[in-house]
């Protein structure tokens, strides 16, 4: 007797999309069934077709997408920036500052 597996997909708390998580999950399964590895690239390629159920999840206007990507890059840079502070009793000399570098 063959087993039947039912998969239920959902988004992490706080993520909102106009395409259901179930539709995305089933689309990723389809990519895998086609013999492709499921990657960001294979998902994007699958979504390029205007008839793809996930097509609407992406911005296809290159001028808008380029600006959004740059904003994403800026956000990533800011999120990965770390700052450490050192406290001096008095204003440090240039020599002291160079030694810290």
Phi and psi restraints in degrees (range 20) as a CNS / XPLOR table:
assign (resid 1 and name C) (resid 2 and name N)
       (resid 2 and name CA) (resid 2 and name C) 1.0 -79.1 20.0 2
assign (resid 2 and name N) (resid 2 and name CA)
       (resid 2 and name C) (resid 3 and name N) 1.0 142.6 20.0 2
assign (resid 2 and name C) (resid 3 and name N)
       (resid 3 and name CA) (resid 3 and name C) 1.0 -85.0 20.0 2
assign (resid 3 and name N) (resid 3 and name CA)
       (resid 3 and name C) (resid 4 and name N) 1.0 147.9 20.0 2
assign (resid 3 and name C) (resid 4 and name N)
       (resid 4 and name CA) (resid 4 and name C) 1.0 -112.8 20.0 2
assign (resid 4 and name N) (resid 4 and name CA)
       (resid 4 and name C) (resid 5 and name N) 1.0 126.2 20.0 2
assign (resid 4 and name C) (resid 5 and name N)
       (resid 5 and name CA) (resid 5 and name C) 1.0 -110.5 20.0 2
assign (resid 5 and name N) (resid 5 and name CA)
       (resid 5 and name C) (resid 6 and name N) 1.0 126.0 20.0 2
assign (resid 5 and name C) (resid 6 and name N)
       (resid 6 and name CA) (resid 6 and name C) 1.0 -107.9 20.0 2
assign (resid 6 and name N) (resid 6 and name CA)
       (resid 6 and name C) (resid 7 and name N) 1.0 123.5 20.0 2
assign (resid 6 and name C) (resid 7 and name N)
       (resid 7 and name CA) (resid 7 and name C) 1.0 -107.0 20.0 2
assign (resid 7 and name N) (resid 7 and name CA)
       (resid 7 and name C) (resid 8 and name N) 1.0 131.3 20.0 2
assign (resid 7 and name C) (resid 8 and name N)
       (resid 8 and name CA) (resid 8 and name C) 1.0 -116.0 20.0 2
assign (resid 8 and name N) (resid 8 and name CA)
       (resid 8 and name C) (resid 9 and name N) 1.0 123.9 20.0 2
assign (resid 8 and name C) (resid 9 and name N)
       (resid 9 and name CA) (resid 9 and name C) 1.0 -105.6 20.0 2
assign (resid 9 and name N) (resid 9 and name CA)
       (resid 9 and name C) (resid 10 and name N) 1.0 145.7 20.0 2
assign (resid 9 and name C) (resid 10 and name N)
       (resid 10 and name CA) (resid 10 and name C) 1.0 -147.5 20.0 2
assign (resid 10 and name N) (resid 10 and name CA)
       (resid 10 and name C) (resid 11 and name N) 1.0 160.3 20.0 2
assign (resid 10 and name C) (resid 11 and name N)
       (resid 11 and name CA) (resid 11 and name C) 1.0 -89.3 20.0 2
assign (resid 11 and name N) (resid 11 and name CA)
       (resid 11 and name C) (resid 12 and name N) 1.0 153.7 20.0 2
assign (resid 11 and name C) (resid 12 and name N)
       (resid 12 and name CA) (resid 12 and name C) 1.0 -62.7 20.0 2
assign (resid 12 and name N) (resid 12 and name CA)
       (resid 12 and name C) (resid 13 and name N) 1.0 153.4 20.0 2
assign (resid 12 and name C) (resid 13 and name N)
       (resid 13 and name CA) (resid 13 and name C) 1.0 -53.4 20.0 2
assign (resid 13 and name N) (resid 13 and name CA)
       (resid 13 and name C) (resid 14 and name N) 1.0 129.8 20.0 2
assign (resid 13 and name C) (resid 14 and name N)
       (resid 14 and name CA) (resid 14 and name C) 1.0 97.2 20.0 2
assign (resid 14 and name N) (resid 14 and name CA)
       (resid 14 and name C) (resid 15 and name N) 1.0 -18.2 20.0 2
assign (resid 14 and name C) (resid 15 and name N)
       (resid 15 and name CA) (resid 15 and name C) 1.0 -84.4 20.0 2
assign (resid 15 and name N) (resid 15 and name CA)
       (resid 15 and name C) (resid 16 and name N) 1.0 130.1 20.0 2
assign (resid 15 and name C) (resid 16 and name N)
       (resid 16 and name CA) (resid 16 and name C) 1.0 -123.3 20.0 2
assign (resid 16 and name N) (resid 16 and name CA)
       (resid 16 and name C) (resid 17 and name N) 1.0 134.9 20.0 2
assign (resid 16 and name C) (resid 17 and name N)
       (resid 17 and name CA) (resid 17 and name C) 1.0 -145.3 20.0 2
assign (resid 17 and name N) (resid 17 and name CA)
       (resid 17 and name C) (resid 18 and name N) 1.0 151.5 20.0 2
assign (resid 17 and name C) (resid 18 and name N)
       (resid 18 and name CA) (resid 18 and name C) 1.0 -80.0 20.0 2
assign (resid 18 and name N) (resid 18 and name CA)
       (resid 18 and name C) (resid 19 and name N) 1.0 -7.2 20.0 2
assign (resid 18 and name C) (resid 19 and name N)
       (resid 19 and name CA) (resid 19 and name C) 1.0 -111.9 20.0 2
assign (resid 19 and name N) (resid 19 and name CA)
       (resid 19 and name C) (resid 20 and name N) 1.0 131.7 20.0 2
assign (resid 19 and name C) (resid 20 and name N)
       (resid 20 and name CA) (resid 20 and name C) 1.0 -64.7 20.0 2
assign (resid 20 and name N) (resid 20 and name CA)
       (resid 20 and name C) (resid 21 and name N) 1.0 151.4 20.0 2
assign (resid 20 and name C) (resid 21 and name N)
       (resid 21 and name CA) (resid 21 and name C) 1.0 -61.9 20.0 2
assign (resid 21 and name N) (resid 21 and name CA)
       (resid 21 and name C) (resid 22 and name N) 1.0 -34.8 20.0 2
assign (resid 21 and name C) (resid 22 and name N)
       (resid 22 and name CA) (resid 22 and name C) 1.0 -62.0 20.0 2
assign (resid 22 and name N) (resid 22 and name CA)
       (resid 22 and name C) (resid 23 and name N) 1.0 -43.2 20.0 2
assign (resid 22 and name C) (resid 23 and name N)
       (resid 23 and name CA) (resid 23 and name C) 1.0 -63.1 20.0 2
assign (resid 23 and name N) (resid 23 and name CA)
       (resid 23 and name C) (resid 24 and name N) 1.0 -43.0 20.0 2
assign (resid 23 and name C) (resid 24 and name N)
       (resid 24 and name CA) (resid 24 and name C) 1.0 -63.7 20.0 2
assign (resid 24 and name N) (resid 24 and name CA)
       (resid 24 and name C) (resid 25 and name N) 1.0 -47.9 20.0 2
assign (resid 24 and name C) (resid 25 and name N)
       (resid 25 and name CA) (resid 25 and name C) 1.0 -58.6 20.0 2
assign (resid 25 and name N) (resid 25 and name CA)
       (resid 25 and name C) (resid 26 and name N) 1.0 -44.0 20.0 2
assign (resid 25 and name C) (resid 26 and name N)
       (resid 26 and name CA) (resid 26 and name C) 1.0 -66.9 20.0 2
assign (resid 26 and name N) (resid 26 and name CA)
       (resid 26 and name C) (resid 27 and name N) 1.0 -33.3 20.0 2
assign (resid 26 and name C) (resid 27 and name N)
       (resid 27 and name CA) (resid 27 and name C) 1.0 -65.8 20.0 2
assign (resid 27 and name N) (resid 27 and name CA)
       (resid 27 and name C) (resid 28 and name N) 1.0 -41.6 20.0 2
assign (resid 27 and name C) (resid 28 and name N)
       (resid 28 and name CA) (resid 28 and name C) 1.0 -64.8 20.0 2
assign (resid 28 and name N) (resid 28 and name CA)
       (resid 28 and name C) (resid 29 and name N) 1.0 -37.1 20.0 2
assign (resid 28 and name C) (resid 29 and name N)
       (resid 29 and name CA) (resid 29 and name C) 1.0 -61.8 20.0 2
assign (resid 29 and name N) (resid 29 and name CA)
       (resid 29 and name C) (resid 30 and name N) 1.0 -41.6 20.0 2
assign (resid 29 and name C) (resid 30 and name N)
       (resid 30 and name CA) (resid 30 and name C) 1.0 -61.4 20.0 2
assign (resid 30 and name N) (resid 30 and name CA)
       (resid 30 and name C) (resid 31 and name N) 1.0 -41.4 20.0 2
assign (resid 30 and name C) (resid 31 and name N)
       (resid 31 and name CA) (resid 31 and name C) 1.0 -57.7 20.0 2
assign (resid 31 and name N) (resid 31 and name CA)
       (resid 31 and name C) (resid 32 and name N) 1.0 -46.2 20.0 2
assign (resid 31 and name C) (resid 32 and name N)
       (resid 32 and name CA) (resid 32 and name C) 1.0 -63.2 20.0 2
assign (resid 32 and name N) (resid 32 and name CA)
       (resid 32 and name C) (resid 33 and name N) 1.0 -39.9 20.0 2
assign (resid 32 and name C) (resid 33 and name N)
       (resid 33 and name CA) (resid 33 and name C) 1.0 -64.8 20.0 2
assign (resid 33 and name N) (resid 33 and name CA)
       (resid 33 and name C) (resid 34 and name N) 1.0 -27.9 20.0 2
assign (resid 33 and name C) (resid 34 and name N)
       (resid 34 and name CA) (resid 34 and name C) 1.0 -75.3 20.0 2
assign (resid 34 and name N) (resid 34 and name CA)
       (resid 34 and name C) (resid 35 and name N) 1.0 -1.4 20.0 2
assign (resid 34 and name C) (resid 35 and name N)
       (resid 35 and name CA) (resid 35 and name C) 1.0 88.6 20.0 2
assign (resid 35 and name N) (resid 35 and name CA)
       (resid 35 and name C) (resid 36 and name N) 1.0 9.0 20.0 2
assign (resid 35 and name C) (resid 36 and name N)
       (resid 36 and name CA) (resid 36 and name C) 1.0 -96.4 20.0 2
assign (resid 36 and name N) (resid 36 and name CA)
       (resid 36 and name C) (resid 37 and name N) 1.0 151.9 20.0 2
assign (resid 36 and name C) (resid 37 and name N)
       (resid 37 and name CA) (resid 37 and name C) 1.0 -75.4 20.0 2
assign (resid 37 and name N) (resid 37 and name CA)
       (resid 37 and name C) (resid 38 and name N) 1.0 137.4 20.0 2
assign (resid 37 and name C) (resid 38 and name N)
       (resid 38 and name CA) (resid 38 and name C) 1.0 -80.1 20.0 2
assign (resid 38 and name N) (resid 38 and name CA)
       (resid 38 and name C) (resid 39 and name N) 1.0 111.4 20.0 2
assign (resid 38 and name C) (resid 39 and name N)
       (resid 39 and name CA) (resid 39 and name C) 1.0 -134.8 20.0 2
assign (resid 39 and name N) (resid 39 and name CA)
       (resid 39 and name C) (resid 40 and name N) 1.0 171.6 20.0 2
assign (resid 39 and name C) (resid 40 and name N)
       (resid 40 and name CA) (resid 40 and name C) 1.0 -59.3 20.0 2
assign (resid 40 and name N) (resid 40 and name CA)
       (resid 40 and name C) (resid 41 and name N) 1.0 -39.9 20.0 2
assign (resid 40 and name C) (resid 41 and name N)
       (resid 41 and name CA) (resid 41 and name C) 1.0 -66.3 20.0 2
assign (resid 41 and name N) (resid 41 and name CA)
       (resid 41 and name C) (resid 42 and name N) 1.0 -44.1 20.0 2
assign (resid 41 and name C) (resid 42 and name N)
       (resid 42 and name CA) (resid 42 and name C) 1.0 -68.2 20.0 2
assign (resid 42 and name N) (resid 42 and name CA)
       (resid 42 and name C) (resid 43 and name N) 1.0 -33.8 20.0 2
assign (resid 42 and name C) (resid 43 and name N)
       (resid 43 and name CA) (resid 43 and name C) 1.0 -67.3 20.0 2
assign (resid 43 and name N) (resid 43 and name CA)
       (resid 43 and name C) (resid 44 and name N) 1.0 -43.6 20.0 2
assign (resid 43 and name C) (resid 44 and name N)
       (resid 44 and name CA) (resid 44 and name C) 1.0 -62.0 20.0 2
assign (resid 44 and name N) (resid 44 and name CA)
       (resid 44 and name C) (resid 45 and name N) 1.0 -45.5 20.0 2
assign (resid 44 and name C) (resid 45 and name N)
       (resid 45 and name CA) (resid 45 and name C) 1.0 -61.1 20.0 2
assign (resid 45 and name N) (resid 45 and name CA)
       (resid 45 and name C) (resid 46 and name N) 1.0 -41.4 20.0 2
assign (resid 45 and name C) (resid 46 and name N)
       (resid 46 and name CA) (resid 46 and name C) 1.0 -61.0 20.0 2
assign (resid 46 and name N) (resid 46 and name CA)
       (resid 46 and name C) (resid 47 and name N) 1.0 -37.0 20.0 2
assign (resid 46 and name C) (resid 47 and name N)
       (resid 47 and name CA) (resid 47 and name C) 1.0 -81.0 20.0 2
assign (resid 47 and name N) (resid 47 and name CA)
       (resid 47 and name C) (resid 48 and name N) 1.0 -11.5 20.0 2
assign (resid 47 and name C) (resid 48 and name N)
       (resid 48 and name CA) (resid 48 and name C) 1.0 -62.1 20.0 2
assign (resid 48 and name N) (resid 48 and name CA)
       (resid 48 and name C) (resid 49 and name N) 1.0 -37.3 20.0 2
assign (resid 48 and name C) (resid 49 and name N)
       (resid 49 and name CA) (resid 49 and name C) 1.0 -63.3 20.0 2
assign (resid 49 and name N) (resid 49 and name CA)
       (resid 49 and name C) (resid 50 and name N) 1.0 127.6 20.0 2
assign (resid 49 and name C) (resid 50 and name N)
       (resid 50 and name CA) (resid 50 and name C) 1.0 -60.7 20.0 2
assign (resid 50 and name N) (resid 50 and name CA)
       (resid 50 and name C) (resid 51 and name N) 1.0 -20.1 20.0 2
assign (resid 50 and name C) (resid 51 and name N)
       (resid 51 and name CA) (resid 51 and name C) 1.0 -87.9 20.0 2
assign (resid 51 and name N) (resid 51 and name CA)
       (resid 51 and name C) (resid 52 and name N) 1.0 -5.6 20.0 2
assign (resid 51 and name C) (resid 52 and name N)
       (resid 52 and name CA) (resid 52 and name C) 1.0 -67.3 20.0 2
assign (resid 52 and name N) (resid 52 and name CA)
       (resid 52 and name C) (resid 53 and name N) 1.0 137.8 20.0 2
assign (resid 52 and name C) (resid 53 and name N)
       (resid 53 and name CA) (resid 53 and name C) 1.0 -65.6 20.0 2
assign (resid 53 and name N) (resid 53 and name CA)
       (resid 53 and name C) (resid 54 and name N) 1.0 -14.7 20.0 2
assign (resid 53 and name C) (resid 54 and name N)
       (resid 54 and name CA) (resid 54 and name C) 1.0 -105.4 20.0 2
assign (resid 54 and name N) (resid 54 and name CA)
       (resid 54 and name C) (resid 55 and name N) 1.0 3.8 20.0 2
assign (resid 54 and name C) (resid 55 and name N)
       (resid 55 and name CA) (resid 55 and name C) 1.0 -55.5 20.0 2
assign (resid 55 and name N) (resid 55 and name CA)
       (resid 55 and name C) (resid 56 and name N) 1.0 -42.6 20.0 2
assign (resid 55 and name C) (resid 56 and name N)
       (resid 56 and name CA) (resid 56 and name C) 1.0 -69.9 20.0 2
assign (resid 56 and name N) (resid 56 and name CA)
       (resid 56 and name C) (resid 57 and name N) 1.0 -6.3 20.0 2
assign (resid 56 and name C) (resid 57 and name N)
       (resid 57 and name CA) (resid 57 and name C) 1.0 -78.2 20.0 2
assign (resid 57 and name N) (resid 57 and name CA)
       (resid 57 and name C) (resid 58 and name N) 1.0 -13.8 20.0 2
assign (resid 57 and name C) (resid 58 and name N)
       (resid 58 and name CA) (resid 58 and name C) 1.0 -115.0 20.0 2
assign (resid 58 and name N) (resid 58 and name CA)
       (resid 58 and name C) (resid 59 and name N) 1.0 151.6 20.0 2
assign (resid 58 and name C) (resid 59 and name N)
       (resid 59 and name CA) (resid 59 and name C) 1.0 -89.1 20.0 2
assign (resid 59 and name N) (resid 59 and name CA)
       (resid 59 and name C) (resid 60 and name N) 1.0 118.5 20.0 2
assign (resid 59 and name C) (resid 60 and name N)
       (resid 60 and name CA) (resid 60 and name C) 1.0 -99.9 20.0 2
assign (resid 60 and name N) (resid 60 and name CA)
       (resid 60 and name C) (resid 61 and name N) 1.0 -9.1 20.0 2
assign (resid 60 and name C) (resid 61 and name N)
       (resid 61 and name CA) (resid 61 and name C) 1.0 -78.8 20.0 2
assign (resid 61 and name N) (resid 61 and name CA)
       (resid 61 and name C) (resid 62 and name N) 1.0 112.1 20.0 2
assign (resid 61 and name C) (resid 62 and name N)
       (resid 62 and name CA) (resid 62 and name C) 1.0 -61.6 20.0 2
assign (resid 62 and name N) (resid 62 and name CA)
       (resid 62 and name C) (resid 63 and name N) 1.0 -33.5 20.0 2
assign (resid 62 and name C) (resid 63 and name N)
       (resid 63 and name CA) (resid 63 and name C) 1.0 -67.9 20.0 2
assign (resid 63 and name N) (resid 63 and name CA)
       (resid 63 and name C) (resid 64 and name N) 1.0 -38.6 20.0 2
assign (resid 63 and name C) (resid 64 and name N)
       (resid 64 and name CA) (resid 64 and name C) 1.0 -71.8 20.0 2
assign (resid 64 and name N) (resid 64 and name CA)
       (resid 64 and name C) (resid 65 and name N) 1.0 -44.6 20.0 2
assign (resid 64 and name C) (resid 65 and name N)
       (resid 65 and name CA) (resid 65 and name C) 1.0 -62.1 20.0 2
assign (resid 65 and name N) (resid 65 and name CA)
       (resid 65 and name C) (resid 66 and name N) 1.0 -39.0 20.0 2
assign (resid 65 and name C) (resid 66 and name N)
       (resid 66 and name CA) (resid 66 and name C) 1.0 -62.9 20.0 2
assign (resid 66 and name N) (resid 66 and name CA)
       (resid 66 and name C) (resid 67 and name N) 1.0 -44.1 20.0 2
assign (resid 66 and name C) (resid 67 and name N)
       (resid 67 and name CA) (resid 67 and name C) 1.0 -66.4 20.0 2
assign (resid 67 and name N) (resid 67 and name CA)
       (resid 67 and name C) (resid 68 and name N) 1.0 -41.0 20.0 2
assign (resid 67 and name C) (resid 68 and name N)
       (resid 68 and name CA) (resid 68 and name C) 1.0 -64.0 20.0 2
assign (resid 68 and name N) (resid 68 and name CA)
       (resid 68 and name C) (resid 69 and name N) 1.0 -37.6 20.0 2
assign (resid 68 and name C) (resid 69 and name N)
       (resid 69 and name CA) (resid 69 and name C) 1.0 -65.2 20.0 2
assign (resid 69 and name N) (resid 69 and name CA)
       (resid 69 and name C) (resid 70 and name N) 1.0 -41.5 20.0 2
assign (resid 69 and name C) (resid 70 and name N)
       (resid 70 and name CA) (resid 70 and name C) 1.0 -63.4 20.0 2
assign (resid 70 and name N) (resid 70 and name CA)
       (resid 70 and name C) (resid 71 and name N) 1.0 -38.6 20.0 2
assign (resid 70 and name C) (resid 71 and name N)
       (resid 71 and name CA) (resid 71 and name C) 1.0 -63.7 20.0 2
assign (resid 71 and name N) (resid 71 and name CA)
       (resid 71 and name C) (resid 72 and name N) 1.0 -39.9 20.0 2
assign (resid 71 and name C) (resid 72 and name N)
       (resid 72 and name CA) (resid 72 and name C) 1.0 -62.4 20.0 2
assign (resid 72 and name N) (resid 72 and name CA)
       (resid 72 and name C) (resid 73 and name N) 1.0 -44.0 20.0 2
assign (resid 72 and name C) (resid 73 and name N)
       (resid 73 and name CA) (resid 73 and name C) 1.0 -60.5 20.0 2
assign (resid 73 and name N) (resid 73 and name CA)
       (resid 73 and name C) (resid 74 and name N) 1.0 -44.9 20.0 2
assign (resid 73 and name C) (resid 74 and name N)
       (resid 74 and name CA) (resid 74 and name C) 1.0 -61.5 20.0 2
assign (resid 74 and name N) (resid 74 and name CA)
       (resid 74 and name C) (resid 75 and name N) 1.0 -42.8 20.0 2
assign (resid 74 and name C) (resid 75 and name N)
       (resid 75 and name CA) (resid 75 and name C) 1.0 -62.8 20.0 2
assign (resid 75 and name N) (resid 75 and name CA)
       (resid 75 and name C) (resid 76 and name N) 1.0 -42.5 20.0 2
assign (resid 75 and name C) (resid 76 and name N)
       (resid 76 and name CA) (resid 76 and name C) 1.0 -62.8 20.0 2
assign (resid 76 and name N) (resid 76 and name CA)
       (resid 76 and name C) (resid 77 and name N) 1.0 -43.2 20.0 2
assign (resid 76 and name C) (resid 77 and name N)
       (resid 77 and name CA) (resid 77 and name C) 1.0 -61.2 20.0 2
assign (resid 77 and name N) (resid 77 and name CA)
       (resid 77 and name C) (resid 78 and name N) 1.0 -48.1 20.0 2
assign (resid 77 and name C) (resid 78 and name N)
       (resid 78 and name CA) (resid 78 and name C) 1.0 -62.0 20.0 2
assign (resid 78 and name N) (resid 78 and name CA)
       (resid 78 and name C) (resid 79 and name N) 1.0 -43.0 20.0 2
assign (resid 78 and name C) (resid 79 and name N)
       (resid 79 and name CA) (resid 79 and name C) 1.0 -66.7 20.0 2
assign (resid 79 and name N) (resid 79 and name CA)
       (resid 79 and name C) (resid 80 and name N) 1.0 -25.6 20.0 2
assign (resid 79 and name C) (resid 80 and name N)
       (resid 80 and name CA) (resid 80 and name C) 1.0 -97.9 20.0 2
assign (resid 80 and name N) (resid 80 and name CA)
       (resid 80 and name C) (resid 81 and name N) 1.0 0.7 20.0 2
assign (resid 80 and name C) (resid 81 and name N)
       (resid 81 and name CA) (resid 81 and name C) 1.0 -80.4 20.0 2
assign (resid 81 and name N) (resid 81 and name CA)
       (resid 81 and name C) (resid 82 and name N) 1.0 130.2 20.0 2
assign (resid 81 and name C) (resid 82 and name N)
       (resid 82 and name CA) (resid 82 and name C) 1.0 -115.5 20.0 2
assign (resid 82 and name N) (resid 82 and name CA)
       (resid 82 and name C) (resid 83 and name N) 1.0 149.7 20.0 2
assign (resid 82 and name C) (resid 83 and name N)
       (resid 83 and name CA) (resid 83 and name C) 1.0 -131.6 20.0 2
assign (resid 83 and name N) (resid 83 and name CA)
       (resid 83 and name C) (resid 84 and name N) 1.0 134.0 20.0 2
assign (resid 83 and name C) (resid 84 and name N)
       (resid 84 and name CA) (resid 84 and name C) 1.0 -120.6 20.0 2
assign (resid 84 and name N) (resid 84 and name CA)
       (resid 84 and name C) (resid 85 and name N) 1.0 146.6 20.0 2
assign (resid 84 and name C) (resid 85 and name N)
       (resid 85 and name CA) (resid 85 and name C) 1.0 -118.1 20.0 2
assign (resid 85 and name N) (resid 85 and name CA)
       (resid 85 and name C) (resid 86 and name N) 1.0 144.4 20.0 2
assign (resid 85 and name C) (resid 86 and name N)
       (resid 86 and name CA) (resid 86 and name C) 1.0 -122.4 20.0 2
assign (resid 86 and name N) (resid 86 and name CA)
       (resid 86 and name C) (resid 87 and name N) 1.0 135.6 20.0 2
assign (resid 86 and name C) (resid 87 and name N)
       (resid 87 and name CA) (resid 87 and name C) 1.0 -103.6 20.0 2
assign (resid 87 and name N) (resid 87 and name CA)
       (resid 87 and name C) (resid 88 and name N) 1.0 130.5 20.0 2
assign (resid 87 and name C) (resid 88 and name N)
       (resid 88 and name CA) (resid 88 and name C) 1.0 -115.2 20.0 2
assign (resid 88 and name N) (resid 88 and name CA)
       (resid 88 and name C) (resid 89 and name N) 1.0 146.7 20.0 2
assign (resid 88 and name C) (resid 89 and name N)
       (resid 89 and name CA) (resid 89 and name C) 1.0 -65.0 20.0 2
assign (resid 89 and name N) (resid 89 and name CA)
       (resid 89 and name C) (resid 90 and name N) 1.0 -34.1 20.0 2
assign (resid 89 and name C) (resid 90 and name N)
       (resid 90 and name CA) (resid 90 and name C) 1.0 -140.1 20.0 2
assign (resid 90 and name N) (resid 90 and name CA)
       (resid 90 and name C) (resid 91 and name N) 1.0 171.7 20.0 2
assign (resid 90 and name C) (resid 91 and name N)
       (resid 91 and name CA) (resid 91 and name C) 1.0 -59.9 20.0 2
assign (resid 91 and name N) (resid 91 and name CA)
       (resid 91 and name C) (resid 92 and name N) 1.0 126.4 20.0 2
assign (resid 91 and name C) (resid 92 and name N)
       (resid 92 and name CA) (resid 92 and name C) 1.0 -70.4 20.0 2
assign (resid 92 and name N) (resid 92 and name CA)
       (resid 92 and name C) (resid 93 and name N) 1.0 151.2 20.0 2
assign (resid 92 and name C) (resid 93 and name N)
       (resid 93 and name CA) (resid 93 and name C) 1.0 -80.2 20.0 2
assign (resid 93 and name N) (resid 93 and name CA)
       (resid 93 and name C) (resid 94 and name N) 1.0 164.5 20.0 2
assign (resid 93 and name C) (resid 94 and name N)
       (resid 94 and name CA) (resid 94 and name C) 1.0 -58.6 20.0 2
assign (resid 94 and name N) (resid 94 and name CA)
       (resid 94 and name C) (resid 95 and name N) 1.0 -36.4 20.0 2
assign (resid 94 and name C) (resid 95 and name N)
       (resid 95 and name CA) (resid 95 and name C) 1.0 -64.6 20.0 2
assign (resid 95 and name N) (resid 95 and name CA)
       (resid 95 and name C) (resid 96 and name N) 1.0 -43.7 20.0 2
assign (resid 95 and name C) (resid 96 and name N)
       (resid 96 and name CA) (resid 96 and name C) 1.0 -62.8 20.0 2
assign (resid 96 and name N) (resid 96 and name CA)
       (resid 96 and name C) (resid 97 and name N) 1.0 -40.7 20.0 2
assign (resid 96 and name C) (resid 97 and name N)
       (resid 97 and name CA) (resid 97 and name C) 1.0 -65.9 20.0 2
assign (resid 97 and name N) (resid 97 and name CA)
       (resid 97 and name C) (resid 98 and name N) 1.0 -41.1 20.0 2
assign (resid 97 and name C) (resid 98 and name N)
       (resid 98 and name CA) (resid 98 and name C) 1.0 -65.0 20.0 2
assign (resid 98 and name N) (resid 98 and name CA)
       (resid 98 and name C) (resid 99 and name N) 1.0 -36.8 20.0 2
assign (resid 98 and name C) (resid 99 and name N)
       (resid 99 and name CA) (resid 99 and name C) 1.0 -62.6 20.0 2
assign (resid 99 and name N) (resid 99 and name CA)
       (resid 99 and name C) (resid 100 and name N) 1.0 -31.7 20.0 2
assign (resid 99 and name C) (resid 100 and name N)
       (resid 100 and name CA) (resid 100 and name C) 1.0 -74.8 20.0 2
assign (resid 100 and name N) (resid 100 and name CA)
       (resid 100 and name C) (resid 101 and name N) 1.0 -23.7 20.0 2
